[in-house]
C-alpha cells in the first residue's frame, strides 16, 4: 500500500496546527493565571516534576518509534498478519513499561527535596502528593489502550488523534482554569491531568478500531524481525537519553543550582520556545510515516531530492520563526509576566540561536528516524548526553543561566547536527557528498541573519508602547523576512526550483 504522502501531510498539518494551538494557548492562559493566583513556585514545581518524569520516560526506550518503523514495510506490502503481531507486542510492552515507570517513580520519592534548592516547607503544598499525581498521569498514558495510537501514526493519520486530543484538552483546560480561579486549590487543578489522559486514550482506541478493524492484537512477531527490533531499541534508548538530557536535565540543574524562581523564569521563556518548536514539529510528525513509506518504495537518489526540497521549506519556516522570536521575545515577555521576570536581552538572543540550531537538524533527524538509524546513532547520542550533562553542571557554576544555554547549544551543534548528519550520509545517503548539505545550511543561515537585521531595524522604528507596539513589530516580522526570503531564493539558481515546487504543492 502506498500512502498518499501529500494528502495525508496537508491533512495532518491542518488538524495538528489546530490541536497545537489549543495545547499551547490554553496552557499559556493557565500559566498566567497560576502565576497570578498561586505564585511562581507552583509553576516551578510543574516544570521540575514534568522534567523528572520525562527522565523516567526513558523506560519507554523509544519502543513506539521502533514499532512504527517496523510497520512501514508490512503496510507497504499489505501484510496484515505482521501488523497484528506487532500491535500485540506493543500492547504487552506498554503494560510492562507502565509498571517499570511506576516502580522507578516510587523509588525516587525520598530524594525529591534534593531537586529543589528552596525550603520545601515554604512552598505551601505537599510536594509528595503533587509528584504522585504527576506520576499517575504518566503511568496512565501507557495504560487504558494507549498502545492503539501506533496504528494511526503508522498509517500517517495523526490528524485523528489530534482531533481527539483537541476536544478533550479544551474541556480539561477549561476545568483547570475554573478550578484555579474558583477554588485556588492546586490539587484540584492537578487531578484533571490523569482524567484527561485516560479519556484521550479510550477515545483513540474506539476510533482507531472503527477505522482499522482488521488490526487486532494476535500473532507473534517473527524472531528475525524481533532480533532487529531489539538492536534498534538499544539505539533508540540512547537517542532518547540524549533528547531528555537536552530538555529535562536543563531545568533540573536550574532548580538545583539556581532555585525555583529562576526555574520559573527560564520555564516562561522555554515555554514560548517550546510552543514554536511544537508548531513546527507538526510538519515532521505529519510527514514521518510518509517518508518511511517512501524509503521502502523509492530509491535513495529520489529520496535525497525530496530531502533537499523538504529541508529548504523547513529552514524557511524555521528561519522566519527565529526572526519572529528575536524581535518579539522581550517585548512579549514584558507584557506577559512583567519586567521582574525578564532575562537580559543577551539570554533571549542565545535562546533564539539555540532554537535555530535545533531546527537545522530536524529534517536530517526525521530521515534518520524513517531509515531506522538509531543503532548507528548510539555513540553520538551517548557522547552528546554526557557532554551536555557535564557542561551543564560546570558552566552553570561559572555563568549561571548563560552556562546552561551555552552547554546545550554547543553539544547540539557540534555533536547532534554535525555528527548526526555524517551518520545519515554514511549509512543511508551513501555516495552522496555532504558538502552541498552543509553549504546550503550556511546559505540559509546567512539569509536568515540578513533578514533578521532588516526586520530588527524596521521593528525598532515601530517601537510603540504596549500591545500596539507588539502588533506593529509582528506586522514587520510577517512581511519583511518572507519578502526577503522569496526575493533571494527566487533569484538564486540553487533554490529557484525549490520555490517553484513549494508553491505548486501549496496550490494543490
RONU-220248 format. One record per residue (C-alpha): x, y, z; residue in three letters. Coordinates in nm, 3 decimals, padded with zeros to 5 digits, always signed. Layout:
{{X, Y, Z}, ALA}
...
***
This chain:
{{+00.000, +00.000, +00.000}, UNK}
{{+00.138, +00.340, -00.099}, UNK}
{{+00.041, +00.615, +00.143}, UNK}
{{-00.075, +00.942, -00.015}, UNK}
{{+00.211, +01.149, +00.126}, UNK}
{{+00.098, +01.498, +00.017}, UNK}
{{-00.271, +01.449, +00.104}, UNK}
{{-00.205, +01.300, +00.446}, UNK}
{{+00.065, +01.554, +00.527}, UNK}
{{-00.161, +01.850, +00.447}, UNK}
{{-00.447, +01.696, +00.648}, UNK}
{{-00.223, +01.616, +00.942}, UNK}
{{-00.070, +01.965, +00.936}, UNK}
{{-00.414, +02.133, +00.935}, UNK}
{{-00.560, +01.943, +01.228}, UNK}
{{-00.226, +01.923, +01.403}, UNK}
{{-00.200, +02.300, +01.388}, UNK}
{{-00.544, +02.339, +01.546}, UNK}
{{-00.453, +02.087, +01.814}, UNK}
{{-00.123, +02.254, +01.897}, UNK}
{{-00.290, +02.595, +01.907}, UNK}
{{-00.520, +02.460, +02.179}, UNK}
{{-00.233, +02.281, +02.356}, UNK}
{{-00.026, +02.600, +02.362}, UNK}
{{-00.273, +02.883, +02.409}, UNK}
{{-00.470, +02.724, +02.693}, UNK}
{{-00.161, +02.628, +02.897}, UNK}
{{-00.032, +02.979, +02.833}, UNK}
{{-00.351, +03.117, +02.987}, UNK}
{{-00.333, +02.867, +03.273}, UNK}
{{+00.033, +02.952, +03.335}, UNK}
{{-00.056, +03.320, +03.354}, UNK}
{{-00.347, +03.259, +03.593}, UNK}
{{-00.142, +03.024, +03.810}, UNK}
{{+00.136, +03.282, +03.835}, UNK}
{{-00.113, +03.549, +03.943}, UNK}
{{-00.330, +03.338, +04.176}, UNK}
{{-00.087, +03.084, +04.326}, UNK}
{{+00.265, +03.224, +04.268}, UNK}
{{+00.584, +03.137, +04.084}, UNK}
{{+00.688, +02.842, +04.300}, UNK}
{{+00.388, +02.639, +04.181}, UNK}
{{+00.498, +02.688, +03.822}, UNK}
{{+00.848, +02.586, +03.925}, UNK}
{{+00.710, +02.262, +04.067}, UNK}
{{+00.521, +02.197, +03.742}, UNK}
{{+00.839, +02.237, +03.539}, UNK}
{{+01.051, +02.032, +03.780}, UNK}
{{+00.820, +01.730, +03.812}, UNK}
{{+00.744, +01.728, +03.441}, UNK}
{{+01.119, +01.715, +03.375}, UNK}
{{+01.177, +01.441, +03.633}, UNK}
{{+00.906, +01.225, +03.479}, UNK}
{{+01.040, +01.283, +03.131}, UNK}
{{+01.364, +01.130, +03.257}, UNK}
{{+01.167, +00.832, +03.389}, UNK}
{{+01.004, +00.801, +03.048}, UNK}
{{+01.337, +00.668, +02.927}, UNK}
{{+01.182, +00.336, +03.031}, UNK}
{{+00.981, +00.354, +02.709}, UNK}
{{+01.313, +00.328, +02.523}, UNK}
{{+01.155, +00.469, +02.206}, UNK}
{{+00.955, +00.148, +02.161}, UNK}
{{+00.670, +00.325, +01.982}, UNK}
{{+00.913, +00.462, +01.722}, UNK}
{{+01.059, +00.114, +01.670}, UNK}
{{+00.712, -00.036, +01.625}, UNK}
{{+00.608, +00.233, +01.377}, UNK}
{{+00.933, +00.183, +01.184}, UNK}
{{+00.874, -00.195, +01.179}, UNK}
{{+00.526, -00.135, +01.034}, UNK}
{{+00.645, +00.065, +00.730}, UNK}
{{+00.732, -00.244, +00.525}, UNK}
{{+00.426, -00.459, +00.612}, UNK}
{{+00.198, -00.161, +00.543}, UNK}
{{+00.364, -00.109, +00.203}, UNK}
{{+00.318, -00.483, +00.131}, UNK}
{{-00.033, -00.514, +00.289}, UNK}
{{+00.091, -00.776, +00.537}, UNK}
{{-00.194, -00.765, +00.793}, UNK}
{{-00.068, -01.065, +00.989}, UNK}
{{+00.263, -00.897, +01.070}, UNK}
{{+00.094, -00.569, +01.165}, UNK}
{{-00.135, -00.751, +01.409}, UNK}
{{+00.159, -00.932, +01.566}, UNK}
{{+00.347, -00.605, +01.610}, UNK}
{{+00.041, -00.447, +01.768}, UNK}
{{+00.015, -00.733, +02.018}, UNK}
{{+00.384, -00.696, +02.105}, UNK}
{{+00.338, -00.322, +02.155}, UNK}
{{+00.041, -00.372, +02.391}, UNK}
{{+00.234, -00.616, +02.606}, UNK}
{{+00.539, -00.390, +02.617}, UNK}
{{+00.334, -00.085, +02.715}, UNK}
{{+00.193, -00.263, +03.019}, UNK}
{{+00.543, -00.365, +03.127}, UNK}
{{+00.668, -00.009, +03.076}, UNK}
{{+00.386, +00.132, +03.288}, UNK}
{{+00.490, -00.097, +03.574}, UNK}
{{+00.856, -00.002, +03.542}, UNK}
{{+00.784, +00.372, +03.543}, UNK}
{{+00.558, +00.333, +03.847}, UNK}
{{+00.826, +00.139, +04.035}, UNK}
{{+01.105, +00.380, +03.942}, UNK}
{{+00.888, +00.678, +04.024}, UNK}
{{+00.808, +00.548, +04.369}, UNK}
{{+01.172, +00.470, +04.440}, UNK}
{{+01.290, +00.830, +04.396}, UNK}
{{+01.026, +00.982, +04.627}, UNK}
{{+01.263, +01.003, +04.930}, UNK}
{{+01.510, +01.212, +04.724}, UNK}
{{+01.262, +01.467, +04.587}, UNK}
{{+01.381, +01.751, +04.820}, UNK}
{{+01.730, +01.721, +04.668}, UNK}
{{+01.593, +01.851, +04.337}, UNK}
{{+01.464, +02.171, +04.499}, UNK}
{{+01.701, +02.442, +04.616}, UNK}
{{+01.423, +02.615, +04.814}, UNK}
{{+01.299, +02.512, +05.159}, UNK}
{{+01.015, +02.271, +05.073}, UNK}
{{+00.823, +02.370, +05.388}, UNK}
{{+00.772, +02.721, +05.246}, UNK}
{{+00.616, +02.611, +04.916}, UNK}
{{+00.263, +02.568, +05.054}, UNK}
{{+00.178, +02.222, +04.918}, UNK}
{{+00.282, +01.866, +04.985}, UNK}
{{+00.542, +01.802, +04.717}, UNK}
{{+00.499, +01.426, +04.754}, UNK}
{{+00.125, +01.439, +04.683}, UNK}
{{+00.186, +01.666, +04.381}, UNK}
{{+00.453, +01.434, +04.249}, UNK}
{{+00.229, +01.126, +04.287}, UNK}
{{-00.041, +01.289, +04.075}, UNK}
{{+00.214, +01.362, +03.803}, UNK}
{{+00.344, +01.006, +03.830}, UNK}
{{-00.004, +00.855, +03.795}, UNK}
{{-00.068, +01.074, +03.490}, UNK}
{{+00.249, +00.942, +03.326}, UNK}
{{+00.161, +00.580, +03.403}, UNK}
{{-00.196, +00.631, +03.274}, UNK}
{{-00.061, +00.738, +02.935}, UNK}
{{+00.068, +00.382, +02.884}, UNK}
{{-00.241, +00.207, +03.016}, UNK}
{{-00.605, +00.233, +02.906}, UNK}
{{-00.543, +00.133, +02.541}, UNK}
{{-00.256, +00.377, +02.488}, UNK}
{{-00.089, +00.128, +02.253}, UNK}
{{-00.359, +00.165, +01.988}, UNK}
{{-00.246, +00.506, +01.862}, UNK}
{{+00.052, +00.340, +01.693}, UNK}
{{-00.184, +00.227, +01.414}, UNK}
{{-00.291, +00.585, +01.345}, UNK}
{{+00.071, +00.701, +01.344}, UNK}
{{+00.194, +00.423, +01.114}, UNK}
{{-00.079, +00.497, +00.859}, UNK}
{{+00.001, +00.872, +00.868}, UNK}
{{-00.338, +00.954, +01.024}, UNK}
{{-00.224, +01.159, +01.320}, UNK}
{{-00.500, +01.405, +01.230}, UNK}
{{-00.743, +01.167, +01.402}, UNK}
{{-00.551, +01.159, +01.731}, UNK}
{{-00.504, +01.537, +01.702}, UNK}
{{-00.881, +01.590, +01.684}, UNK}
{{-00.945, +01.364, +01.983}, UNK}
{{-00.680, +01.541, +02.186}, UNK}
{{-00.816, +01.884, +02.087}, UNK}
{{-01.169, +01.811, +02.213}, UNK}
{{-01.061, +01.651, +02.540}, UNK}
{{-00.794, +01.909, +02.618}, UNK}
{{-01.028, +02.204, +02.562}, UNK}
{{-01.262, +02.053, +02.823}, UNK}
{{-00.971, +01.973, +03.058}, UNK}
{{-00.810, +02.317, +03.033}, UNK}
{{-01.143, +02.489, +03.087}, UNK}
{{-01.196, +02.282, +03.401}, UNK}
{{-00.846, +02.367, +03.527}, UNK}
{{-00.900, +02.740, +03.475}, UNK}
{{-01.231, +02.731, +03.661}, UNK}
{{-01.077, +02.529, +03.945}, UNK}
{{-00.779, +02.764, +03.987}, UNK}
{{-00.997, +03.075, +03.991}, UNK}
{{-01.287, +02.925, +04.186}, UNK}
{{-01.110, +02.716, +04.448}, UNK}
{{-00.742, +02.827, +04.436}, UNK}
{{-00.676, +02.461, +04.508}, UNK}
{{-00.361, +02.331, +04.341}, UNK}
{{-00.455, +01.967, +04.397}, UNK}
{{-00.794, +02.007, +04.224}, UNK}
{{-00.618, +02.162, +03.928}, UNK}
{{-00.373, +01.872, +03.905}, UNK}
{{-00.627, +01.589, +03.928}, UNK}
{{-00.768, +01.690, +03.589}, UNK}
{{-00.443, +01.575, +03.423}, UNK}
{{-00.482, +01.195, +03.459}, UNK}
{{-00.857, +01.211, +03.388}, UNK}
{{-00.797, +01.381, +03.052}, UNK}
{{-00.514, +01.140, +02.967}, UNK}
{{-00.738, +00.839, +03.021}, UNK}
{{-01.019, +00.989, +02.811}, UNK}
{{-00.785, +01.062, +02.520}, UNK}
{{-00.654, +00.704, +02.521}, UNK}
{{-01.000, +00.549, +02.533}, UNK}
{{-01.139, +00.764, +02.251}, UNK}
{{-00.835, +00.698, +02.030}, UNK}
{{-00.890, +00.327, +02.086}, UNK}
{{-01.258, +00.341, +01.987}, UNK}
{{-01.198, +00.548, +01.672}, UNK}
{{-00.895, +00.350, +01.553}, UNK}
{{-01.093, +00.026, +01.596}, UNK}
{{-01.363, +00.165, +01.366}, UNK}
{{-01.113, +00.288, +01.106}, UNK}
{{-00.888, -00.020, +01.108}, UNK}
{{-01.096, -00.310, +01.247}, UNK}
{{-00.875, -00.566, +01.072}, UNK}
{{-00.584, -00.494, +01.305}, UNK}
{{-00.615, -00.675, +01.636}, UNK}
{{-00.364, -00.798, +01.894}, UNK}
{{-00.298, -01.151, +01.768}, UNK}
{{+00.001, -01.348, +01.647}, UNK}
{{+00.370, -01.350, +01.722}, UNK}
{{+00.645, -01.142, +01.569}, UNK}
{{+00.896, -01.335, +01.359}, UNK}
{{+01.219, -01.398, +01.551}, UNK}
{{+01.428, -01.234, +01.277}, UNK}
{{+01.219, -00.916, +01.291}, UNK}
{{+01.223, -00.925, +01.671}, UNK}
{{+01.602, -00.954, +01.672}, UNK}
{{+01.631, -00.648, +01.451}, UNK}
{{+01.391, -00.457, +01.674}, UNK}
{{+01.596, -00.537, +01.985}, UNK}
{{+01.902, -00.390, +01.817}, UNK}
{{+01.705, -00.080, +01.718}, UNK}
{{+01.572, -00.041, +02.072}, UNK}
{{+01.922, -00.011, +02.212}, UNK}
{{+01.991, +00.271, +01.971}, UNK}
{{+01.656, +00.431, +02.048}, UNK}
{{+01.726, +00.416, +02.419}, UNK}
{{+02.046, +00.614, +02.397}, UNK}
{{+01.893, +00.860, +02.149}, UNK}
{{+01.607, +00.923, +02.388}, UNK}
{{+01.859, +00.974, +02.666}, UNK}
{{+02.017, +01.243, +02.451}, UNK}
{{+01.686, +01.425, +02.400}, UNK}
{{+01.596, +01.402, +02.768}, UNK}
{{+01.930, +01.538, +02.882}, UNK}
{{+01.889, +01.830, +02.644}, UNK}
{{+01.542, +01.933, +02.756}, UNK}
{{+01.469, +01.799, +03.102}, UNK}
{{+01.801, +01.797, +03.282}, UNK}
{{+01.847, +02.166, +03.199}, UNK}
{{+01.552, +02.256, +03.421}, UNK}
{{+01.658, +02.010, +03.690}, UNK}
{{+02.004, +02.174, +03.703}, UNK}
{{+01.849, +02.520, +03.717}, UNK}
{{+01.622, +02.416, +04.004}, UNK}
{{+01.909, +02.250, +04.193}, UNK}
{{+02.165, +02.530, +04.147}, UNK}
{{+01.964, +02.849, +04.090}, UNK}
{{+01.628, +02.787, +04.265}, UNK}
{{+01.259, +02.755, +04.177}, UNK}
{{+01.215, +03.123, +04.089}, UNK}
{{+01.488, +03.104, +03.826}, UNK}
{{+01.332, +02.777, +03.707}, UNK}
{{+01.004, +02.962, +03.662}, UNK}
{{+01.166, +03.246, +03.465}, UNK}
{{+01.352, +03.001, +03.243}, UNK}
{{+01.033, +02.797, +03.214}, UNK}
{{+00.843, +03.103, +03.090}, UNK}
{{+01.098, +03.164, +02.813}, UNK}
{{+01.132, +02.796, +02.735}, UNK}
{{+00.754, +02.766, +02.719}, UNK}
{{+00.746, +03.017, +02.431}, UNK}
{{+01.038, +02.843, +02.259}, UNK}
{{+00.870, +02.506, +02.303}, UNK}
{{+00.543, +02.645, +02.170}, UNK}
{{+00.713, +02.746, +01.846}, UNK}
{{+00.900, +02.413, +01.831}, UNK}
{{+00.570, +02.232, +01.878}, UNK}
{{+00.401, +02.417, +01.595}, UNK}
{{+00.687, +02.348, +01.353}, UNK}
{{+00.704, +01.990, +01.479}, UNK}
{{+00.359, +01.934, +01.329}, UNK}
{{+00.534, +01.921, +00.991}, UNK}
{{+00.781, +01.646, +01.083}, UNK}
{{+00.519, +01.446, +01.274}, UNK}
{{+00.281, +01.470, +00.979}, UNK}
{{+00.545, +01.361, +00.727}, UNK}
{{+00.738, +01.091, +00.915}, UNK}
{{+00.530, +00.785, +00.822}, UNK}
{{+00.502, +00.904, +00.463}, UNK}
{{+00.880, +00.942, +00.446}, UNK}
{{+00.915, +00.591, +00.590}, UNK}
{{+00.680, +00.463, +00.320}, UNK}
{{+00.888, +00.641, +00.053}, UNK}
{{+01.211, +00.491, +00.189}, UNK}
{{+01.063, +00.145, +00.133}, UNK}
{{+00.928, +00.221, -00.216}, UNK}
{{+01.168, +00.483, -00.364}, UNK}
{{+01.539, +00.488, -00.446}, UNK}
{{+01.800, +00.667, -00.235}, UNK}
{{+01.851, +00.925, -00.510}, UNK}
{{+01.478, +01.005, -00.527}, UNK}
{{+01.459, +01.039, -00.152}, UNK}
{{+01.762, +01.268, -00.147}, UNK}
{{+01.593, +01.501, -00.396}, UNK}
{{+01.285, +01.507, -00.170}, UNK}
{{+01.511, +01.559, +00.132}, UNK}
{{+01.667, +01.874, -00.017}, UNK}
{{+01.328, +02.023, -00.106}, UNK}
{{+01.177, +01.949, +00.235}, UNK}
{{+01.484, +02.084, +00.416}, UNK}
{{+01.464, +02.407, +00.215}, UNK}
{{+01.098, +02.467, +00.304}, UNK}
{{+01.159, +02.372, +00.665}, UNK}
{{+01.453, +02.609, +00.709}, UNK}
{{+01.250, +02.890, +00.551}, UNK}
{{+00.987, +02.833, +00.821}, UNK}
{{+01.247, +02.777, +01.094}, UNK}
{{+01.440, +03.089, +00.998}, UNK}
{{+01.126, +03.302, +00.990}, UNK}
{{+01.026, +03.176, +01.336}, UNK}
{{+01.376, +03.256, +01.466}, UNK}
{{+01.343, +03.615, +01.339}, UNK}
{{+00.999, +03.649, +01.499}, UNK}
{{+01.137, +03.527, +01.831}, UNK}
{{+01.441, +03.757, +01.815}, UNK}
{{+01.222, +04.063, +01.750}, UNK}
{{+00.921, +03.979, +01.970}, UNK}
{{+01.062, +03.774, +02.260}, UNK}
{{+01.146, +04.051, +02.508}, UNK}
{{+00.851, +04.287, +02.435}, UNK}
{{+00.610, +03.995, +02.468}, UNK}
{{+00.762, +03.861, +02.789}, UNK}
{{+00.748, +04.207, +02.948}, UNK}
{{+00.380, +04.243, +02.861}, UNK}
{{+00.303, +03.889, +02.975}, UNK}
{{+00.486, +03.843, +03.306}, UNK}
{{+00.631, +04.188, +03.380}, UNK}
{{+00.983, +04.325, +03.393}, UNK}
{{+01.063, +04.141, +03.720}, UNK}
{{+01.052, +03.810, +03.532}, UNK}
{{+01.270, +03.918, +03.239}, UNK}
{{+01.606, +03.776, +03.139}, UNK}
{{+01.867, +04.012, +02.990}, UNK}
{{+01.842, +04.061, +02.612}, UNK}
{{+02.157, +03.855, +02.565}, UNK}
{{+01.992, +03.547, +02.723}, UNK}
{{+01.688, +03.585, +02.499}, UNK}
{{+01.915, +03.613, +02.194}, UNK}
{{+02.103, +03.297, +02.296}, UNK}
{{+01.771, +03.114, +02.317}, UNK}
{{+01.691, +03.227, +01.962}, UNK}
{{+02.023, +03.086, +01.838}, UNK}
{{+01.951, +02.765, +02.029}, UNK}
{{+01.615, +02.742, +01.853}, UNK}
{{+01.764, +02.791, +01.505}, UNK}
{{+02.038, +02.533, +01.558}, UNK}
{{+01.778, +02.289, +01.688}, UNK}
{{+01.575, +02.334, +01.368}, UNK}
{{+01.883, +02.280, +01.150}, UNK}
{{+01.887, +01.914, +01.248}, UNK}
{{+01.516, +01.834, +01.234}, UNK}
{{+01.476, +01.714, +00.874}, UNK}
{{+01.804, +01.527, +00.895}, UNK}
{{+01.671, +01.367, +01.214}, UNK}
{{+01.338, +01.281, +01.051}, UNK}
{{+01.507, +01.095, +00.764}, UNK}
{{+01.740, +00.924, +01.010}, UNK}
{{+01.438, +00.802, +01.210}, UNK}
{{+01.248, +00.698, +00.899}, UNK}
{{+01.552, +00.497, +00.786}, UNK}
{{+01.581, +00.338, +01.133}, UNK}
{{+01.936, +00.460, +01.202}, UNK}
{{+01.903, +00.460, +01.581}, UNK}
{{+02.167, +00.191, +01.630}, UNK}
{{+02.412, +00.380, +01.412}, UNK}
{{+02.350, +00.697, +01.619}, UNK}
{{+02.404, +00.533, +01.957}, UNK}
{{+02.761, +00.653, +02.025}, UNK}
{{+02.686, +01.003, +01.905}, UNK}
{{+02.384, +01.020, +02.134}, UNK}
{{+02.577, +00.892, +02.437}, UNK}
{{+02.856, +01.142, +02.377}, UNK}
{{+02.608, +01.428, +02.336}, UNK}
{{+02.418, +01.334, +02.652}, UNK}
{{+02.733, +01.303, +02.861}, UNK}
{{+02.886, +01.625, +02.726}, UNK}
{{+02.562, +01.818, +02.779}, UNK}
{{+02.522, +01.699, +03.136}, UNK}
{{+02.886, +01.766, +03.232}, UNK}
{{+02.886, +02.111, +03.067}, UNK}
{{+02.555, +02.197, +03.235}, UNK}
{{+02.699, +02.129, +03.579}, UNK}
{{+03.032, +02.303, +03.509}, UNK}
{{+02.905, +02.610, +03.323}, UNK}
{{+02.606, +02.681, +03.547}, UNK}
{{+02.854, +02.737, +03.831}, UNK}
{{+03.055, +02.979, +03.618}, UNK}
{{+02.791, +03.173, +03.425}, UNK}
{{+02.455, +03.074, +03.571}, UNK}
{{+02.175, +03.062, +03.316}, UNK}
{{+02.416, +03.154, +03.036}, UNK}
{{+02.611, +02.838, +03.112}, UNK}
{{+02.303, +02.616, +03.082}, UNK}
{{+02.212, +02.753, +02.739}, UNK}
{{+02.571, +02.754, +02.611}, UNK}
{{+02.622, +02.393, +02.718}, UNK}
{{+02.315, +02.281, +02.526}, UNK}
{{+02.394, +02.497, +02.224}, UNK}
{{+02.749, +02.367, +02.186}, UNK}
{{+02.656, +02.000, +02.210}, UNK}
{{+02.353, +02.049, +01.989}, UNK}
{{+02.553, +02.195, +01.701}, UNK}
{{+02.882, +02.005, +01.720}, UNK}
{{+02.756, +01.661, +01.816}, UNK}
{{+02.390, +01.644, +01.719}, UNK}
{{+02.382, +01.839, +01.392}, UNK}
{{+02.732, +01.778, +01.254}, UNK}
{{+02.774, +01.427, +01.393}, UNK}
{{+02.418, +01.319, +01.314}, UNK}
{{+02.445, +01.446, +00.955}, UNK}
{{+02.762, +01.244, +00.899}, UNK}
{{+02.587, +00.928, +01.016}, UNK}
{{+02.287, +00.984, +00.785}, UNK}
{{+02.508, +01.032, +00.480}, UNK}
{{+02.736, +00.745, +00.572}, UNK}
{{+02.457, +00.490, +00.625}, UNK}
{{+02.164, +00.599, +00.407}, UNK}
{{+02.261, +00.869, +00.154}, UNK}
{{+02.562, +00.656, +00.062}, UNK}
{{+02.787, +00.804, -00.205}, UNK}
{{+02.625, +01.148, -00.188}, UNK}
{{+02.854, +01.434, -00.086}, UNK}
{{+02.772, +01.620, +00.235}, UNK}
{{+02.933, +01.937, +00.107}, UNK}
{{+02.617, +02.057, -00.063}, UNK}
{{+02.412, +01.991, +00.251}, UNK}
{{+02.645, +02.195, +00.473}, UNK}
{{+02.678, +02.477, +00.218}, UNK}
{{+02.300, +02.501, +00.184}, UNK}
{{+02.264, +02.538, +00.562}, UNK}
{{+02.533, +02.803, +00.566}, UNK}
{{+02.348, +02.989, +00.290}, UNK}
{{+02.012, +02.961, +00.470}, UNK}
{{+02.171, +03.090, +00.794}, UNK}
{{+02.331, +03.386, +00.613}, UNK}
{{+02.000, +03.483, +00.450}, UNK}
{{+01.823, +03.448, +00.785}, UNK}
{{+02.078, +03.674, +00.953}, UNK}
{{+02.031, +03.937, +00.682}, UNK}
{{+01.651, +03.914, +00.712}, UNK}
{{+01.677, +03.947, +01.091}, UNK}
{{+01.890, +04.261, +01.069}, UNK}
{{+01.648, +04.428, +00.827}, UNK}
{{+01.343, +04.325, +01.031}, UNK}
{{+01.504, +04.430, +01.359}, UNK}
{{+01.581, +04.778, +01.224}, UNK}
{{+01.228, +04.819, +01.091}, UNK}
{{+01.078, +04.692, +01.416}, UNK}
{{+01.287, +04.948, +01.605}, UNK}
{{+01.108, +05.223, +01.417}, UNK}
{{+00.775, +05.066, +01.520}, UNK}
{{+00.857, +05.066, +01.892}, UNK}
{{+00.520, +05.188, +02.013}, UNK}
{{+00.428, +05.121, +02.377}, UNK}
{{+00.220, +04.824, +02.493}, UNK}
{{+00.037, +04.580, +02.272}, UNK}
{{+00.020, +04.826, +01.982}, UNK}
{{+00.396, +04.816, +01.956}, UNK}
{{+00.398, +04.436, +01.973}, UNK}
{{+00.150, +04.405, +01.686}, UNK}
{{+00.343, +04.662, +01.482}, UNK}
{{+00.658, +04.452, +01.530}, UNK}
{{+00.461, +04.140, +01.440}, UNK}
{{+00.349, +04.305, +01.115}, UNK}
{{+00.715, +04.372, +01.030}, UNK}
{{+00.801, +04.010, +01.110}, UNK}
{{+00.530, +03.875, +00.883}, UNK}
{{+00.605, +04.097, +00.586}, UNK}
{{+00.979, +04.167, +00.570}, UNK}
{{+01.151, +03.829, +00.631}, UNK}
{{+00.923, +03.635, +00.397}, UNK}
{{+00.956, +03.903, +00.129}, UNK}
{{+01.335, +03.889, +00.155}, UNK}
{{+01.336, +03.509, +00.157}, UNK}
{{+01.122, +03.498, -00.157}, UNK}
{{+01.334, +03.753, -00.344}, UNK}
{{+01.668, +03.593, -00.256}, UNK}
{{+01.562, +03.232, -00.302}, UNK}
{{+01.368, +03.307, -00.620}, UNK}
{{+01.672, +03.476, -00.777}, UNK}
{{+01.938, +03.228, -00.657}, UNK}
{{+01.969, +02.938, -00.909}, UNK}
{{+02.029, +02.677, -00.639}, UNK}
{{+01.692, +02.739, -00.470}, UNK}
{{+01.476, +02.868, -00.757}, UNK}
{{+01.330, +02.525, -00.834}, UNK}
{{+01.261, +02.463, -00.464}, UNK}
{{+01.049, +02.780, -00.451}, UNK}
{{+00.851, +02.665, -00.756}, UNK}
{{+00.794, +02.320, -00.604}, UNK}
{{+00.683, +02.473, -00.273}, UNK}
{{+00.431, +02.700, -00.447}, UNK}
{{+00.296, +02.414, -00.660}, UNK}
{{+00.235, +02.196, -00.352}, UNK}
{{+00.055, +02.482, -00.176}, UNK}
{{-00.178, +02.523, -00.477}, UNK}
{{-00.279, +02.154, -00.475}, UNK}
***
